[in-house]
Amino acid sequence: MAHLRGHWQLIALTVLLFALWQTPVVAPLKILIVYLHELSHAIAILATGGSVESLTVNANEGGLVISRGGNRFLSLSAGYLGSLIIGAMLFVAAVRTHADRAILGVMGGIIVLTTLLYSREVFAVVFGLVTGLAMLAVARFLPRTYSDLILRMIGLASVIYVPYDIFSDTIQRSYLRSDARMLAEEFGGATMMWGALWIALSLGVLALCLRYGLGADSNIHPSKRSDYKT
């Protein structure tokens, strides 16, 4: 019980996310995770010598990157796993470091820059600019507890959403033209095989976060509020 008391805020936040998961309240957060999915594709493409023509997300929680060149295997694999790793890193950074405002500010800046460079559709442009600028504003003008909480929400939502999304897209609806389907067509294996592998990796990342990322006490303590300002 003492161990649970040290993490009651994260437990409550997780329960709240699950309770609101199918409501419009959480929809912007889910679209943000889709944005991180597409951003991960773009990073892998650029890192392996390709170019990104466009990056978009839509209100139906879908997204697309159009590119030229780059390593196809890495770029196809990067979507789910990249967004999961980004979410896990944000979560651990929020719980274990005091760099929340800097991290949220950098993330907001990346989203704004990526939107300006690669997004063309109205929804994607508006979502990217509003989200990125809001992150920059929170990081600049509000106490660090707000940045901490936002990073925790993004991180938790990511480690919850990505395994479910992989299962839905690659196993439950394996007929979809998902990243796993394209990987199977171009490199062999089956859509479900790649999906199962990614699910196993995502659960491994989740286990590592829980085992090594939480520490003894992950709660934000109001008595230390002054420590959350810079």
C-alpha positions in Angstrom: 0.0 0.0 0.0 2.8 2.4 0.8 4.3 1.8 -2.7 0.9 2.5 -4.3 0.6 5.8 -2.2 3.8 6.9 -3.9 2.1 6.7 -7.3 -1.5 7.5 -6.6 -1.6 10.5 -8.9 -0.4 8.4 -11.9 -2.9 5.7 -11.0 -5.7 8.3 -10.9 -4.5 9.8 -14.2 -4.4 6.4 -15.9 -8.0 5.5 -14.6 -9.2 8.9 -15.9 -7.7 8.4 -19.3 -9.3 4.9 -19.6 -12.6 6.3 -18.5 -12.6 9.1 -21.0 -10.8 7.2 -23.8 -13.8 6.9 -26.1 -15.0 10.5 -25.5 -14.2 13.7 -27.4 -12.2 14.9 -24.3 -9.3 12.6 -25.1 -9.5 13.0 -28.9 -6.9 15.8 -29.2 -4.5 13.7 -27.2 -5.0 10.7 -29.4 -4.5 12.9 -32.5 -1.3 14.2 -31.0 -0.1 10.6 -30.6 -0.9 10.0 -34.3 1.1 13.1 -35.0 4.1 11.6 -33.1 3.6 8.4 -35.2 3.9 10.4 -38.4 6.7 12.5 -37.1 8.6 9.2 -36.3 8.2 8.1 -39.9 9.5 11.5 -41.0 12.5 11.4 -38.7 13.5 7.9 -39.9 13.1 9.0 -43.5 15.3 12.1 -43.1 17.8 10.2 -41.0 18.3 7.6 -43.7 18.8 10.1 -46.5 15.3 10.5 -47.8 13.1 13.6 -48.1 9.7 14.3 -46.7 7.1 15.8 -49.1 4.2 16.2 -46.7 3.0 15.2 -43.2 -0.6 15.3 -42.2 -3.1 14.2 -39.6 -6.9 14.3 -39.6 -9.8 14.5 -37.2 -10.5 10.8 -37.6 -7.2 10.0 -35.9 -5.5 9.1 -39.2 -2.3 10.4 -40.6 0.0 10.1 -43.6 3.6 10.9 -44.6 4.5 11.2 -48.3 8.2 10.9 -48.9 11.0 10.1 -51.3 14.0 7.8 -50.6 15.2 6.7 -47.2 15.4 3.3 -45.7 12.0 1.7 -46.3 12.3 -0.9 -43.6 13.3 1.6 -40.9 10.8 4.2 -42.0 7.9 1.7 -42.0 8.9 0.3 -38.6 9.4 3.7 -37.1 5.8 4.9 -36.8 4.4 2.8 -34.0 7.7 2.1 -32.3 8.9 5.7 -32.6 5.8 7.3 -31.1 5.9 4.7 -28.3 9.5 5.5 -27.5 8.9 9.2 -27.7 6.0 8.8 -25.3 8.0 6.6 -22.9 10.8 9.1 -22.9 8.5 12.0 -22.2 6.9 10.0 -19.3 10.2 9.1 -17.7 11.5 12.6 -18.1 8.4 14.1 -16.5 8.6 11.7 -13.5 12.4 11.6 -13.0 13.8 15.0 -14.0 13.2 18.7 -13.5 13.5 19.6 -17.2 9.8 19.5 -17.9 9.5 23.1 -19.2 12.5 22.7 -21.5 11.3 19.4 -22.9 7.8 20.7 -23.5 9.2 23.8 -25.2 11.4 21.8 -27.5 8.6 19.5 -28.3 6.3 22.4 -29.1 8.9 24.0 -31.3 9.5 20.8 -33.2 5.7 20.5 -33.9 5.4 24.1 -35.1 8.5 23.7 -37.3 7.3 20.4 -38.8 3.9 21.8 -39.4 5.2 24.8 -41.2 7.6 22.7 -43.3 5.5 19.7 -44.2 1.8 20.2 -43.5 -0.6 21.5 -46.2 -4.1 20.4 -45.2 -6.1 22.8 -43.1 -6.8 20.5 -40.2 -3.2 19.4 -39.9 -1.9 23.0 -40.1 -4.4 24.3 -37.5 -3.8 21.3 -35.1 0.0 21.5 -35.4 0.2 25.2 -34.9 -2.3 25.4 -32.1 -0.8 22.4 -30.3 2.8 23.5 -30.7 2.2 27.1 -29.8 0.2 26.0 -26.7 3.1 23.9 -25.6 5.5 26.8 -26.0 3.2 29.1 -24.1 2.8 26.6 -21.2 6.5 26.1 -21.0 7.3 29.8 -21.1 4.6 31.3 -18.9 3.2 28.7 -16.4 4.9 27.0 -13.4 6.7 23.7 -14.1 4.0 21.6 -12.6 1.8 22.3 -15.7 4.6 21.1 -18.1 5.1 18.1 -15.9 1.4 17.1 -16.0 1.2 17.6 -19.8 4.2 15.4 -20.4 2.8 12.7 -18.1 -0.5 12.7 -20.0 1.2 12.5 -23.4 3.5 9.7 -22.1 0.8 7.7 -20.4 -1.6 8.0 -23.4 1.1 6.9 -25.7 2.1 3.7 -23.9 -1.6 2.9 -23.5 -2.7 3.9 -27.1 0.2 2.5 -29.2 -0.1 -1.2 -28.2 -3.9 -1.0 -28.7 -3.5 0.8 -32.1 -1.0 -1.9 -33.2 -3.4 -4.7 -32.3 -6.3 -2.9 -34.0 -4.5 -2.1 -37.2 -2.4 -5.2 -37.7 -4.2 -8.1 -36.0 -7.9 -7.3 -35.4 -8.1 -5.6 -38.9 -5.1 -7.1 -40.7 -6.8 -6.3 -44.0 -6.0 -2.6 -43.6 -3.1 -1.1 -45.5 -1.1 -0.5 -42.4 2.6 -0.1 -41.9 2.8 -3.8 -41.0 0.9 -4.7 -44.2 3.3 -2.8 -46.3 6.3 -4.2 -44.4 4.9 -7.7 -45.1 4.4 -7.0 -48.8 7.9 -5.5 -49.3 10.0 -7.6 -46.9 8.1 -10.9 -46.3 6.3 -12.4 -43.4 2.7 -11.7 -42.5 0.9 -8.6 -41.3 0.0 -10.3 -38.1 3.6 -11.4 -37.5 4.9 -7.9 -37.7 2.0 -6.7 -35.5 2.7 -9.3 -32.9 6.4 -8.4 -32.9 5.6 -4.7 -32.4 3.1 -5.5 -29.6 5.7 -7.5 -27.8 8.3 -4.7 -28.1 5.7 -2.1 -27.0 4.8 -4.2 -23.9 8.5 -4.5 -23.2 8.9 -0.8 -23.3 5.9 -0.4 -21.0 7.4 -2.9 -18.6 10.8 -1.0 -18.5 9.0 2.3 -17.8 7.1 0.8 -14.9 10.2 -1.0 -13.5 12.9 1.6 -13.9 11.1 4.9 -14.6 8.8 5.4 -11.7 11.2 5.3 -8.7 9.8 5.2 -5.2 7.5 8.2 -5.5 6.2 9.8 -8.7 3.7 12.1 -7.2 3.8 15.9 -7.7 3.8 17.3 -4.1 2.1 20.7 -3.7 4.3 21.4 -0.7 7.2 21.6 -3.1 5.4 23.9 -5.6 8.2 26.5 -5.4 10.6 23.9 -6.8 8.4 23.8 -9.9 9.2 27.3 -11.0 12.2 28.7 -12.7 
